[in-house]
Amino acid sequence: MKKLAKLNFKKAITIYLIAAFVCGIASATALGYLFRSKISLALDYEKISETDRRKAPAAYEDIAAFAEKHPEIAEALVLSVDRTIVFRAKDGGIVKGNVWAFEKAEEKRGRGRLTDPSQPGIALQWLDDDLTDPLRAVIDEREGHNRLDSEKDVLLEPINQKVYPIQSWHIRQNGETVVLLFDFRPVPRAALALRIVAAAVMLFFMLYWALVALWVYADAQKSKLRGETWGLLALFTNIAGLLVYLIYKGINQVCYQCRAVMGRENTYCTNCGAKLGETCAGCGGAVGKHSGFCGRCGQAQEEK
């Protein structure tokens, strides 16, 4: 324990911060690269969904380019007010004919699915408006499952239908509806990568927690306080214990010579005997440096 009191915490904290920064940058870069196609899809979707503020021909061109860029878009359609398909930006063979025939199926929970009686092997499942459902689903690498990992509106078990996530928005100028059908693919080794990053975050958090407790212990030892008591307090309460310790030191005085902490009424250090302040020549009581009279006996003080 004595070696801990002599540990160079400035150097240790500097090394910790550099290591945490490097690890954070590396983790963000690795995850960004691993999920680059998903991130690009989410960002482009946010941008393309704003095409409802433009004229219809421009929106068609943007939808076609968006669908061509992202392979996970299985089909992209534009429907008129009467549900006629007026434009196919990408034809995946899912929606048959020239009229939208999918209707909401009865479901016991969630927003339900859309089904077409003429295509019993296919179902459509609504996504959140911000397209976060597919980002939660891409780490499911098990085969034979059509599922989206969402709490409110997803299929949680294998089914006999191929489920395509669906999202739509309206083009305000002409009342048409843009419909996107997705076929999301899991990211290889995504679950493993997330576990590694989570383990690294937990490791650095534990190191931070331990460093706070060790610093409090070491500083309390140098201040001639009960290092074990203060160290345990910081270990169990962390920042709260650190604040209590700093406040305790702040309301007392610290010897300039040996760093021992003691009450402000002391005029001499109880550890090394160093004089900590001015004293009254009459009664020996503590007086302020610029005090004109002693607060205990009332004797006038000589100007220093």
Sequence and secondary structure as in RCSB ss.txt:
>XXXX:A:sequence
MKKLAKLNFKKAITIYLIAAFVCGIASATALGYLFRSKISLALDYEKISETDRRKAPAAYEDIAAFAEKHPEIAE
ALVLSVDRTIVFRAKDGGIVKGNVWAFEKAEEKRGRGRLTDPSQPGIALQWLDDDLTDPLRAVIDEREGHNRLDS
EKDVLLEPINQKVYPIQSWHIRQNGETVVLLFDFRPVPRAALALRIVAAAVMLFFMLYWALVALWVYADAQKSKL
RGETWGLLALFTNIAGLLVYLIYKGINQVCYQCRAVMGRENTYCTNCGAKLGETCAGCGGAVGKHSGFCGRCGQA
QEEK
>XXXX:A:secstr
 HHHHT  HHHHHHHHHHHHHHHHHHHHHHHHHHTHHHHHHHHHHHHHGGGGGS HHHHHHHHHHHHHH TTEEE
EEEE TTSBEEEEEE  S S SSB   EE   SSSS EEEETTEEEEEEEE  TT  HHHHHTT   TT      
SSS   S  SSEEEEEEEEE TTT  EEEEEE     TTHHHHHHHHHHHHHHHHHHHHHHHHHHHHHHHHHTTS
 HHHHHHHHHHHTHHHHHHHHHHHHHSEE TTT  EE TT SB TTT  B SEE TTT  EE TT SB TTT  B
    
